[in-house]
Amino acid sequence: MTILRSSDCYMIDVFELGGQYYMTVTTGGVGQYDVTIALTKAETDSFAEDENKAIAFSIDVVTRTWAYEDRLVRPSSIRSNF
């Protein structure tokens, strides 16, 4: 896994794993949880160039998670060699 962009203030990570690109963002109120969505290469490149684009996208994911349902990644679908 390679972290390509990270923001502690907005609790987001953009990373590459096995040739695929993902964003994980922390959401919730009292109970917090992570949401991971698949990204395109173009989105990933855009976020690497401009942190504000990554932040704006992550805010949209948090506020409209339902709109990203088809890109939502279940933890068991990410395979790694840890």
N, C-alpha and C positions, 0 to 999 in steps of 0.2 A: 504494500500500500504506500502510495506517495501522496502526501498532503500538498495540494497546489495553491490553496488559499485558505486562510484561517482568520477568524475574528473572534476574540474572546468577548468583546463588548456585545456583539450580536449573536454569539454562540452558534457560529456556523463553521463548517469545514467543507471544503471542496476537495475531492480526492479522486485518484485513479487507482483501480484495483483490477488486475487481470485484463487490462485493455479497455475497461469500461469506466465511465465517469459518473460521479455521484456528488450530491450535496446532502449533508446532514445538518439539520437545524433543530435547536431545542425550542419547544413550545409548551404551552400550558400555563396554568396559574399556580395554584397551591401545589398541585401535582404536576411535575414537569416530565416530559418525555421527548424522545428524539423522533424525528420524521426524516426518512432518507428517500430521496427521489433520484431517478436516473437522469443524467444530463447528456446533451449532445456535445460533440467536440467543439462546435462553434460557441455554445454557451460557456463551456469551460474556458476556452481561449479568451472570451470576452470578460469573464470574471477575473482571470489572471491579469489582464491589462488594467482593469478598473474595479477597485474594491466597492465603489458605490453601486455598480451594477449588481454585484453579488449580494450586497445588503438589500437593495430594492427587491431583487428576486426572492430572497429569503423571507422578507416581510410578506410578500404576496403568497408564498407557500404557507406561511403560518396563518394568515388571515383567510385564505381560500384553499385550504388543503383539499377539499372536495374536487377542485378543478384539476388537481394533479393525480387523481386516483389511478389513472392508467400508467403513471410513471412511478408510483409508490413502490418501494422496494421492501419486501419482507426480509427480516434478518436471515432467515434460512436460505434465501436465494442468493446471498453473497457468499461465495466460496473463497476461502483463504488458506494459506499454508503457514499458519502460526505455529 
